[in-house]
Amino acid sequence: MDESIDSDQTGSHAHAVPEPDRASPQRSPNRLFRGCLVLIVAVIVSMAGIWMLFVRIDASLHPQAGPADRAYARQVAQEAADHLGHNPLVTSAPSASSEAATPSDISAHVNISLKDGTSVQEAADLLASTHEAALHTKDGTRKITLTVSMSWTLGGTSIAADFDASRATTDIISTTTRDLTPVGEARTIRQGGSSLLGIDYGEVGSPPASLTSPSGSRTWKSFTMAGWQVTSTSNKTGQFATPPMEQIIAAATQTSATGSITFEADPGSMSVTGLATDDGGLAPEAAAPVVHALSDCHAAGLTQLNLNTTTGRHGPWRTLVCQGRTWTPKDDGVKGQQEAAILNKAAEL
């Protein structure tokens, strides 16, 4: 009987299922999913915060114009147009426009036509009075760029240019007067947008008297004489180079019937195209007369003389630089030897 009991107990133990180890529980798939979801949300929130911070910094560094800025610009443009529209010198209905990119970049623009024959002084006074009417208030001067485009004919010169009416009235009158100095001698005076003031004298028999007269703004002046096209560009303050223009053109015509000469007051350079031939390039004999006419480079207000050669070998230019009062080669090697040959030939004249 005892053996039967032992046998039953042994069998029951043999078929018993072992319990799981409670000391090392398995990770739930749902718990892992929730952890990943929390991590993703945290990353998204962090990125959104960084983006909002960037937007705020960018807005503080590059503020955009708002409705008040645009209304302000329109008001100034309209007040300027109203003032001009009541002046008897204005023959067209003023056309006003405005723009506000940022709170510090606001502009107003008015376009008008003047009665032909309106003098330079009358035009300058009109701009000054427009400044007073549109920009002066009891609280001070409005901070805005005010431009007036005026077109008319005076003394045979066709004028169509933008004039800055934002400066002080004395500066407006001075700048406008200097800009219009070539009136009566120039064929056209043109300027618009961000371009330079352009003065074209057309075909002339001698260099224009106002060619080197200071301008009120950065300006280029152009004319054609004896087949040669000449362009002179001022520096930022309106000052021009003052080389012996007539002697230079006379020297250039000894070599070629046509060509172009360009002056840049800043940095004080002169460039000549047309002395070289298609076959032989720039011969010392061809360049020598022009160099000889500019023997005193300091007196001519030049620091560099660029002579174009049609051959591509060793580059298209041979350059001389002013040292003291005389020209010297700029380059070494073959180019320097060619530049020295030009100087030697000029010294023989």
C-alpha positions as CSV (number, residue, x, y, z in Angstrom):
1,M,0.0,0.0,0.0
2,D,2.8,2.4,0.8
3,E,4.5,1.6,-2.6
4,S,1.3,2.4,-4.4
5,I,1.2,5.8,-2.7
6,D,4.8,6.5,-3.5
7,S,4.3,5.5,-7.1
8,D,1.4,8.0,-7.6
9,Q,3.3,10.8,-6.0
10,T,6.3,10.1,-8.3
11,G,4.1,10.2,-11.4
12,S,2.5,13.4,-10.4
13,H,5.8,15.0,-10.0
14,A,7.1,13.7,-13.3
15,H,4.2,15.3,-15.2
16,A,4.2,18.7,-13.3
17,V,4.8,21.9,-15.5
18,P,7.7,24.1,-14.3
19,E,6.8,27.7,-13.2
20,P,8.4,30.6,-15.1
21,D,11.3,32.4,-13.5
22,R,9.8,35.5,-11.9
23,A,13.2,37.1,-11.3
24,S,13.6,37.9,-15.0
25,P,10.2,39.0,-16.5
26,Q,9.9,39.5,-20.3
27,R,9.5,43.1,-21.8
28,S,6.0,43.8,-23.1
29,P,5.8,44.8,-26.8
30,N,3.3,47.5,-25.9
31,R,5.7,49.0,-23.4
32,L,8.5,49.1,-26.1
33,F,6.1,50.8,-28.6
34,R,5.1,53.4,-26.0
35,G,8.7,54.2,-25.3
36,C,9.6,54.7,-29.0
37,L,6.5,56.9,-29.4
38,V,7.5,59.1,-26.5
39,L,11.0,59.5,-27.9
40,I,9.7,60.5,-31.3
41,V,7.3,63.1,-29.8
42,A,10.2,64.5,-27.8
43,V,12.4,64.9,-30.9
44,I,9.5,66.6,-32.8
45,V,8.8,69.0,-30.0
46,S,12.5,69.8,-29.7
47,M,12.9,70.5,-33.4
48,A,9.7,72.7,-33.4
49,G,11.2,74.7,-30.5
50,I,14.5,75.2,-32.4
51,W,12.6,76.3,-35.5
52,M,10.5,78.8,-33.6
53,L,13.7,80.2,-32.0
54,F,15.3,80.5,-35.5
55,V,12.2,82.3,-36.8
56,R,12.2,84.8,-33.9
57,I,15.9,85.5,-34.4
58,D,15.5,85.9,-38.1
59,A,12.6,88.2,-37.6
60,S,14.5,90.4,-35.2
61,L,17.5,90.6,-37.7
62,H,15.4,91.0,-40.8
63,P,12.1,92.6,-39.9
64,Q,9.4,92.8,-42.5
65,A,7.5,95.9,-43.3
66,G,4.0,95.9,-42.0
67,P,0.7,97.6,-43.0
68,A,1.7,100.8,-41.1
69,D,5.0,101.0,-43.0
70,R,3.2,100.7,-46.4
71,A,0.6,103.2,-45.4
72,Y,3.3,105.6,-44.3
73,A,5.1,105.2,-47.7
74,R,1.9,105.8,-49.6
75,Q,1.1,108.9,-47.6
76,V,4.5,110.5,-48.4
77,A,4.2,109.7,-52.1
78,Q,0.8,111.2,-52.2
79,E,1.8,114.3,-50.4
80,A,4.7,114.8,-52.7
81,A,2.4,114.3,-55.7
82,D,-0.1,116.7,-54.4
83,H,2.5,119.4,-53.9
84,L,4.0,118.9,-57.4
85,G,0.5,118.8,-59.0
86,H,-0.2,122.4,-57.9
87,N,3.1,123.8,-59.4
88,P,2.7,125.6,-62.8
89,L,6.0,124.1,-64.0
90,V,4.5,120.6,-63.9
91,T,2.7,119.7,-67.2
92,S,1.6,116.2,-66.4
93,A,-0.5,114.6,-63.7
94,P,2.0,113.3,-61.1
95,S,2.2,109.5,-60.9
96,A,2.9,108.3,-57.3
97,S,4.1,104.9,-56.2
98,S,5.7,103.6,-53.0
99,E,7.5,100.5,-51.6
100,A,8.2,99.2,-48.1
101,A,10.5,96.2,-47.9
102,T,11.5,96.6,-44.3
103,P,10.8,99.3,-41.6
104,S,14.2,100.8,-42.5
105,D,13.8,100.5,-46.3
106,I,10.8,102.6,-47.2
107,S,10.6,104.6,-50.4
108,A,8.3,106.9,-52.3
109,H,8.5,107.8,-56.0
110,V,6.7,110.5,-58.1
111,N,7.0,110.8,-61.9
112,I,6.3,114.1,-63.6
113,S,7.0,116.1,-66.8
114,L,8.2,119.7,-66.6
115,K,7.5,122.5,-69.0
116,D,10.2,122.7,-71.6
117,G,12.7,125.5,-70.9
118,T,12.4,125.1,-67.1
119,S,15.8,126.3,-65.8
120,V,18.2,124.2,-63.7
121,Q,17.6,126.5,-60.7
122,E,13.8,126.2,-61.1
123,A,14.0,122.4,-61.2
124,A,16.3,122.3,-58.1
125,D,14.0,124.7,-56.2
126,L,11.0,122.5,-57.1
127,L,12.8,119.4,-55.6
128,A,13.7,121.3,-52.5
129,S,10.1,122.5,-52.0
130,T,8.8,119.0,-52.5
131,H,11.2,117.8,-49.8
132,E,9.8,120.4,-47.4
133,A,6.1,119.6,-48.3
134,A,6.4,115.8,-48.1
135,L,9.1,115.1,-45.5
136,H,9.0,118.0,-43.0
137,T,6.6,117.7,-40.1
138,K,6.2,119.4,-36.7
139,D,7.9,116.3,-35.2
140,G,11.0,116.5,-37.5
141,T,12.0,115.1,-40.9
142,R,10.5,111.8,-42.1
143,K,13.0,109.0,-42.6
144,I,12.2,107.8,-46.1
145,T,13.8,107.8,-49.6
146,L,11.9,110.2,-51.8
147,T,12.7,110.2,-55.5
148,V,11.2,112.5,-58.2
149,S,11.6,111.5,-61.8
150,M,11.5,114.6,-64.0
151,S,11.7,114.9,-67.8
152,W,11.9,118.0,-70.0
153,T,14.0,119.7,-72.6
154,L,16.3,122.6,-71.8
155,G,18.8,124.3,-74.1
156,G,18.7,121.5,-76.6
157,T,19.4,118.9,-73.9
158,S,16.8,116.1,-73.4
159,I,16.6,115.3,-69.7
160,A,14.9,112.3,-68.1
161,A,16.4,111.4,-64.7
162,D,15.6,110.4,-61.2
163,F,16.5,113.1,-58.6
164,D,16.9,112.4,-54.8
165,A,14.6,114.7,-52.8
166,S,15.5,113.0,-49.5
167,R,18.5,115.1,-48.6
168,A,18.6,118.5,-46.9
169,T,17.3,121.2,-49.1
170,T,20.7,122.8,-49.5
171,D,22.2,119.4,-50.6
172,I,19.3,118.9,-53.0
173,I,19.9,122.2,-54.8
174,S,23.7,121.7,-54.9
175,T,23.5,118.1,-56.1
176,T,20.9,118.9,-58.8
177,T,22.8,121.9,-60.1
178,R,26.0,119.9,-60.5
179,D,24.2,117.0,-62.1
180,L,22.7,119.4,-64.7
181,T,25.9,121.3,-65.4
182,P,26.2,119.8,-69.0
183,V,22.7,121.2,-69.9
184,G,23.0,123.1,-73.2
185,E,26.1,121.1,-74.2
186,A,25.0,117.5,-73.8
187,R,22.6,115.8,-76.1
188,T,20.9,113.7,-73.4
189,I,20.9,113.3,-69.6
190,R,19.5,110.0,-68.5
191,Q,19.2,108.1,-65.2
192,G,16.8,105.6,-63.7
193,G,16.6,103.2,-60.9
194,S,20.0,102.2,-59.5
195,S,22.0,103.0,-62.7
196,L,24.5,105.8,-62.9
197,L,23.6,109.2,-64.2
198,G,24.5,109.1,-67.9
199,I,25.4,112.1,-70.0
200,D,25.9,111.8,-73.8
201,Y,27.4,114.6,-75.8
202,G,27.0,112.8,-79.1
203,E,29.4,113.7,-82.0
204,V,31.7,116.6,-81.1
205,G,34.6,118.5,-82.8
206,S,36.4,119.1,-79.6
207,P,36.2,117.7,-76.0
208,P,33.2,119.1,-74.2
209,A,33.9,121.9,-71.8
210,S,31.9,120.3,-69.0
211,L,33.5,116.9,-69.5
212,T,35.6,117.1,-66.3
213,S,33.1,119.3,-64.3
214,P,32.2,117.5,-61.0
215,S,28.8,115.9,-60.9
216,G,26.5,115.7,-57.9
217,S,26.4,111.9,-58.1
218,R,28.3,109.0,-59.7
219,T,28.1,109.7,-63.4
220,W,29.4,108.6,-66.8
221,K,30.0,111.0,-69.7
222,S,30.4,109.9,-73.3
223,F,31.1,111.5,-76.7
224,T,32.5,110.6,-80.1
225,M,35.3,112.6,-81.7
226,A,37.3,111.9,-84.8
227,G,35.9,108.4,-85.0
228,W,36.9,107.6,-81.4
229,Q,34.3,106.8,-78.7
230,V,35.3,108.2,-75.3
231,T,33.6,107.4,-72.0
232,S,34.6,108.9,-68.6
233,T,33.2,107.6,-65.3
234,S,33.4,109.6,-62.1
235,N,34.2,108.3,-58.6
236,K,31.5,108.2,-55.9
237,T,31.9,111.9,-55.2
238,G,31.4,112.9,-58.8
239,Q,35.0,113.7,-59.6
240,F,36.4,112.9,-63.0
241,A,39.9,112.2,-64.4
242,T,41.5,115.2,-66.1
243,P,43.8,113.9,-68.9
244,P,44.8,115.9,-71.9
245,M,41.9,114.6,-73.9
246,E,42.5,116.4,-77.2
247,Q,46.2,115.3,-77.4
248,I,45.2,111.7,-76.6
249,I,42.6,111.5,-79.4
250,A,45.0,113.2,-81.8
251,A,47.6,110.6,-80.9
252,A,45.2,107.7,-81.2
253,T,44.1,108.8,-84.7
254,Q,47.7,108.5,-85.9
255,T,47.3,104.8,-85.6
256,S,43.7,104.0,-86.2
257,A,40.6,105.8,-87.6
258,T,38.3,104.3,-85.0
259,G,38.5,102.9,-81.5
260,S,37.4,103.4,-77.9
261,I,38.9,105.1,-74.8
262,T,37.5,104.5,-71.3
263,F,38.5,106.5,-68.2
264,E,37.7,105.4,-64.6
265,A,38.3,108.1,-62.0
266,D,38.4,105.3,-59.4
267,P,41.0,103.8,-59.5
268,G,42.4,106.2,-62.0
269,S,42.7,104.0,-65.1
270,M,42.6,104.5,-68.8
271,S,41.8,101.7,-71.3
272,V,42.4,102.0,-75.1
273,T,41.0,99.6,-77.7
274,G,41.6,99.9,-81.4
275,L,45.4,100.4,-81.7
276,A,46.1,96.8,-82.4
277,T,45.7,95.0,-85.7
278,D,44.0,91.6,-86.2
279,D,47.2,90.0,-87.6
280,G,50.0,91.5,-85.6
281,G,48.4,92.4,-82.3
282,L,49.7,95.5,-80.6
283,A,52.9,96.9,-82.1
284,P,55.0,99.2,-80.0
285,E,54.9,101.8,-82.8
286,A,51.0,101.8,-82.7
287,A,50.8,102.3,-78.9
288,A,53.7,104.8,-78.6
289,P,51.9,108.0,-79.6
290,V,49.2,107.6,-77.0
291,V,51.8,106.8,-74.3
292,H,53.8,109.8,-75.4
293,A,50.7,112.1,-75.0
294,L,50.4,110.9,-71.4
295,S,54.1,111.2,-70.6
296,D,53.2,112.8,-67.2
297,C,50.8,110.3,-65.8
298,H,50.6,112.0,-62.4
299,A,49.4,115.3,-64.0
300,A,46.8,113.4,-66.0
301,G,45.4,111.9,-62.8
302,L,46.0,108.3,-63.9
303,T,47.5,105.4,-62.1
304,Q,47.1,102.7,-64.8
305,L,47.1,102.6,-68.6
306,N,45.6,99.5,-70.3
307,L,46.3,98.9,-74.0
308,N,44.3,96.2,-75.7
309,T,45.9,93.7,-78.1
310,T,43.7,91.6,-80.4
311,T,45.9,88.5,-80.0
312,G,44.9,86.1,-77.2
313,R,48.5,85.1,-76.5
314,H,49.6,86.2,-73.0
315,G,46.3,87.9,-72.4
316,P,44.4,90.7,-74.1
317,W,46.0,93.6,-72.3
318,R,49.4,95.3,-71.9
319,T,49.4,97.4,-68.8
320,L,51.6,100.3,-67.6
321,V,51.5,101.7,-64.1
322,C,52.3,105.2,-62.9
323,Q,55.3,105.5,-60.6
324,G,56.1,109.0,-59.6
325,R,55.4,110.9,-62.9
326,T,56.4,108.2,-65.4
327,W,55.0,104.9,-66.7
328,T,56.6,101.6,-66.0
329,P,55.7,98.0,-67.0
330,K,53.3,96.2,-64.8
331,D,54.2,92.6,-65.7
332,D,57.2,90.3,-65.8
333,G,58.2,87.9,-68.5
334,V,57.1,88.2,-72.1
335,K,54.3,90.7,-71.2
336,G,56.7,92.9,-69.3
337,Q,59.1,92.9,-72.3
338,Q,56.3,94.0,-74.6
339,E,55.3,96.7,-72.2
340,A,58.9,97.9,-72.0
341,A,59.2,97.9,-75.8
342,I,56.2,100.3,-75.9
343,L,57.8,102.6,-73.4
344,N,61.1,102.6,-75.3
345,K,59.3,103.5,-78.6
346,A,57.3,106.3,-76.8
347,A,60.6,107.7,-75.5
348,E,61.8,108.1,-79.1
349,L,59.0,110.5,-80.0
